[in-house]
Amino acid sequence: MEHFSPKIVEAVETVKTSPSVQRAFDYVKDHLEETIRDQKELVLIEAPTGHEKAKAERYLFYAS
């Protein structure tokens, strides 16, 4: 990070070491395989403009 100002580097380090950010990273790592599977499924649902209902319903399924 030699091309960034010290304030930017300090801010990134602070965020990077935050316990809540670490928990979020751990969650992503722990659920990576299923997240990729779900994203692949969602991307295959056709959703032309004005016809997004099927995809929206699937997103709701994953959100609940």
TORTORFI-934232 format. One record per residue: chain; residue number from 1; x, y, z of N, C-alpha, C in turn. Coordinates in nm, 2 decimals. Example, Ala and Ser with C-alpha at 12.3 -4.5 7.8 and 13.67 -1.06 7.14 Angstrom:
TORTORFI-934232
+-------+-----+--------+---------+--------+---------+----------+--------+--------+---------+--------+
| chain |   n | n.east | n.north |   n.up | ca.east | ca.north |  ca.up | c.east | c.north |   c.up |
+-------+-----+--------+---------+--------+---------+----------+--------+--------+---------+--------+
|     A |   1 |   1.32 |   -0.57 |   0.78 |    1.23 |    -0.45 |   0.78 |   1.32 |   -0.33 |   0.78 |
|     A |   2 |   1.28 |   -0.22 |   0.71 |    1.37 |    -0.11 |   0.71 |   1.29 |    0.00 |   0.79 |
+-------+-----+--------+---------+--------+---------+----------+--------+--------+---------+--------+
//
This chain:
TORTORFI-934232
+-------+-----+--------+---------+--------+---------+----------+--------+--------+---------+--------+
| chain |   n | n.east | n.north |   n.up | ca.east | ca.north |  ca.up | c.east | c.north |   c.up |
+-------+-----+--------+---------+--------+---------+----------+--------+--------+---------+--------+
|     A |   1 |   0.08 |   -0.12 |   0.00 |    0.00 |     0.00 |   0.00 |   0.09 |    0.13 |   0.00 |
|     A |   2 |   0.20 |    0.12 |  -0.06 |    0.29 |     0.23 |  -0.06 |   0.24 |    0.35 |  -0.14 |
|     A |   3 |   0.14 |    0.34 |  -0.22 |    0.09 |     0.45 |  -0.30 |  -0.03 |    0.52 |  -0.24 |
|     A |   4 |  -0.07 |    0.48 |  -0.12 |   -0.18 |     0.54 |  -0.05 |  -0.13 |    0.63 |   0.07 |
|     A |   5 |  -0.22 |    0.72 |   0.10 |   -0.18 |     0.81 |   0.21 |  -0.18 |    0.73 |   0.34 |
|     A |   6 |  -0.11 |    0.77 |   0.44 |   -0.10 |     0.70 |   0.56 |  -0.24 |    0.69 |   0.63 |
|     A |   7 |  -0.32 |    0.80 |   0.61 |   -0.46 |     0.80 |   0.67 |  -0.54 |    0.68 |   0.61 |
|     A |   8 |  -0.53 |    0.66 |   0.48 |   -0.60 |     0.55 |   0.41 |  -0.56 |    0.42 |   0.46 |
|     A |   9 |  -0.43 |    0.40 |   0.47 |   -0.37 |     0.28 |   0.52 |  -0.42 |    0.25 |   0.66 |
|     A |  10 |  -0.41 |    0.35 |   0.74 |   -0.46 |     0.33 |   0.88 |  -0.61 |    0.29 |   0.89 |
|     A |  11 |  -0.69 |    0.36 |   0.81 |   -0.83 |     0.33 |   0.80 |  -0.86 |    0.18 |   0.76 |
|     A |  12 |  -0.79 |    0.14 |   0.66 |   -0.80 |     0.00 |   0.61 |  -0.76 |   -0.10 |   0.72 |
|     A |  13 |  -0.65 |   -0.07 |   0.78 |   -0.60 |    -0.16 |   0.89 |  -0.70 |   -0.17 |   1.00 |
|     A |  14 |  -0.76 |   -0.05 |   1.04 |   -0.86 |    -0.05 |   1.14 |  -0.98 |   -0.14 |   1.11 |
|     A |  15 |  -1.03 |   -0.12 |   0.99 |   -1.15 |    -0.20 |   0.94 |  -1.11 |   -0.35 |   0.93 |
|     A |  16 |  -0.99 |   -0.37 |   0.88 |   -0.95 |    -0.51 |   0.86 |  -0.94 |   -0.59 |   0.99 |
|     A |  17 |  -0.90 |   -0.52 |   1.10 |   -0.88 |    -0.59 |   1.22 |  -1.01 |   -0.58 |   1.31 |
|     A |  18 |  -1.11 |   -0.52 |   1.27 |   -1.24 |    -0.51 |   1.34 |  -1.29 |   -0.65 |   1.37 |
|     A |  19 |  -1.33 |   -0.68 |   1.49 |   -1.39 |    -0.82 |   1.52 |  -1.52 |   -0.84 |   1.43 |
|     A |  20 |  -1.60 |   -0.74 |   1.41 |   -1.72 |    -0.76 |   1.33 |  -1.69 |   -0.79 |   1.19 |
|     A |  21 |  -1.59 |   -0.73 |   1.13 |   -1.54 |    -0.75 |   1.00 |  -1.48 |   -0.89 |   0.99 |
|     A |  22 |  -1.41 |   -0.93 |   1.09 |   -1.35 |    -1.07 |   1.09 |  -1.46 |   -1.17 |   1.09 |
|     A |  23 |  -1.57 |   -1.15 |   1.17 |   -1.68 |    -1.24 |   1.17 |  -1.75 |   -1.25 |   1.04 |
|     A |  24 |  -1.76 |   -1.14 |   0.97 |   -1.82 |    -1.13 |   0.84 |  -1.74 |   -1.21 |   0.74 |
|     A |  25 |  -1.60 |   -1.20 |   0.74 |   -1.51 |    -1.27 |   0.66 |  -1.52 |   -1.42 |   0.69 |
|     A |  26 |  -1.53 |   -1.46 |   0.82 |   -1.54 |    -1.60 |   0.85 |  -1.67 |   -1.66 |   0.80 |
|     A |  27 |  -1.78 |   -1.58 |   0.81 |   -1.91 |    -1.63 |   0.76 |  -1.90 |   -1.65 |   0.61 |
|     A |  28 |  -1.84 |   -1.56 |   0.53 |   -1.82 |    -1.58 |   0.39 |  -1.74 |   -1.70 |   0.36 |
|     A |  29 |  -1.63 |   -1.72 |   0.43 |   -1.55 |    -1.84 |   0.41 |  -1.62 |   -1.97 |   0.44 |
|     A |  30 |  -1.70 |   -1.97 |   0.55 |   -1.77 |    -2.09 |   0.59 |  -1.88 |   -2.12 |   0.50 |
|     A |  31 |  -1.94 |   -2.03 |   0.43 |   -2.05 |    -2.05 |   0.34 |  -2.03 |   -2.03 |   0.19 |
|     A |  32 |  -1.90 |   -2.03 |   0.16 |   -1.86 |    -2.00 |   0.02 |  -1.92 |   -2.10 |  -0.08 |
|     A |  33 |  -1.91 |   -2.22 |  -0.05 |   -1.95 |    -2.32 |  -0.15 |  -2.10 |   -2.31 |  -0.18 |
|     A |  34 |  -2.18 |   -2.30 |  -0.07 |   -2.33 |    -2.29 |  -0.09 |  -2.37 |   -2.15 |  -0.15 |
|     A |  35 |  -2.29 |   -2.05 |  -0.12 |   -2.32 |    -1.92 |  -0.18 |  -2.29 |   -1.92 |  -0.33 |
|     A |  36 |  -2.19 |   -1.98 |  -0.37 |   -2.16 |    -2.00 |  -0.52 |  -2.26 |   -2.08 |  -0.59 |
|     A |  37 |  -2.30 |   -2.19 |  -0.52 |   -2.41 |    -2.27 |  -0.58 |  -2.54 |   -2.19 |  -0.60 |
|     A |  38 |  -2.58 |   -2.12 |  -0.49 |   -2.70 |    -2.04 |  -0.50 |  -2.69 |   -1.93 |  -0.61 |
|     A |  39 |  -2.57 |   -1.87 |  -0.62 |   -2.56 |    -1.76 |  -0.72 |  -2.57 |   -1.82 |  -0.86 |
|     A |  40 |  -2.51 |   -1.94 |  -0.88 |   -2.52 |    -2.00 |  -1.01 |  -2.66 |   -2.03 |  -1.05 |
|     A |  41 |  -2.74 |   -2.08 |  -0.95 |   -2.88 |    -2.11 |  -0.97 |  -2.96 |   -1.98 |  -1.01 |
|     A |  42 |  -2.93 |   -1.87 |  -0.94 |   -3.00 |    -1.75 |  -0.96 |  -2.97 |   -1.69 |  -1.10 |
|     A |  43 |  -2.85 |   -1.70 |  -1.14 |   -2.81 |    -1.64 |  -1.27 |  -2.87 |   -1.71 |  -1.39 |
|     A |  44 |  -2.91 |   -1.83 |  -1.37 |   -2.98 |    -1.91 |  -1.47 |  -3.12 |   -1.88 |  -1.49 |
|     A |  45 |  -3.18 |   -1.81 |  -1.39 |   -3.33 |    -1.77 |  -1.40 |  -3.34 |   -1.65 |  -1.50 |
|     A |  46 |  -3.41 |   -1.67 |  -1.61 |   -3.43 |    -1.56 |  -1.70 |  -3.51 |   -1.45 |  -1.63 |
|     A |  47 |  -3.48 |   -1.33 |  -1.65 |   -3.55 |    -1.22 |  -1.59 |  -3.54 |   -1.10 |  -1.68 |
|     A |  48 |  -3.60 |   -1.10 |  -1.80 |   -3.60 |    -0.98 |  -1.89 |  -3.68 |   -0.87 |  -1.82 |
|     A |  49 |  -3.65 |   -0.75 |  -1.85 |   -3.71 |    -0.63 |  -1.79 |  -3.86 |   -0.65 |  -1.79 |
|     A |  50 |  -3.92 |   -0.63 |  -1.67 |   -4.06 |    -0.64 |  -1.66 |  -4.11 |   -0.78 |  -1.63 |
|     A |  51 |  -4.02 |   -0.88 |  -1.63 |   -4.06 |    -1.02 |  -1.60 |  -3.96 |   -1.08 |  -1.50 |
|     A |  52 |  -3.94 |   -1.01 |  -1.39 |   -3.84 |    -1.06 |  -1.29 |  -3.91 |   -1.14 |  -1.18 |
|     A |  53 |  -4.03 |   -1.17 |  -1.19 |   -4.11 |    -1.23 |  -1.08 |  -4.04 |   -1.36 |  -1.03 |
|     A |  54 |  -4.01 |   -1.45 |  -1.12 |   -3.95 |    -1.58 |  -1.09 |  -3.82 |   -1.56 |  -1.01 |
|     A |  55 |  -3.73 |   -1.47 |  -1.06 |   -3.61 |    -1.45 |  -0.99 |  -3.63 |   -1.38 |  -0.86 |
|     A |  56 |  -3.72 |   -1.29 |  -0.85 |   -3.75 |    -1.22 |  -0.72 |  -3.80 |   -1.32 |  -0.62 |
|     A |  57 |  -3.88 |   -1.41 |  -0.66 |   -3.94 |    -1.51 |  -0.57 |  -3.82 |   -1.60 |  -0.52 |
|     A |  58 |  -3.73 |   -1.64 |  -0.60 |   -3.62 |    -1.72 |  -0.56 |  -3.53 |   -1.64 |  -0.46 |
|     A |  59 |  -3.50 |   -1.51 |  -0.49 |   -3.43 |    -1.43 |  -0.40 |  -3.49 |   -1.43 |  -0.26 |
|     A |  60 |  -3.63 |   -1.41 |  -0.26 |   -3.70 |    -1.41 |  -0.13 |  -3.68 |   -1.54 |  -0.06 |
|     A |  61 |  -3.68 |   -1.65 |  -0.13 |   -3.66 |    -1.78 |  -0.07 |  -3.53 |   -1.79 |   0.00 |
|     A |  62 |  -3.42 |   -1.74 |  -0.06 |   -3.29 |    -1.74 |   0.00 |  -3.28 |   -1.64 |   0.12 |
|     A |  63 |  -3.36 |   -1.53 |   0.11 |   -3.35 |    -1.43 |   0.21 |  -3.43 |   -1.47 |   0.34 |
|     A |  64 |  -3.51 |   -1.57 |   0.33 |   -3.59 |    -1.61 |   0.45 |  -3.53 |   -1.73 |   0.52 |
+-------+-----+--------+---------+--------+---------+----------+--------+--------+---------+--------+
//
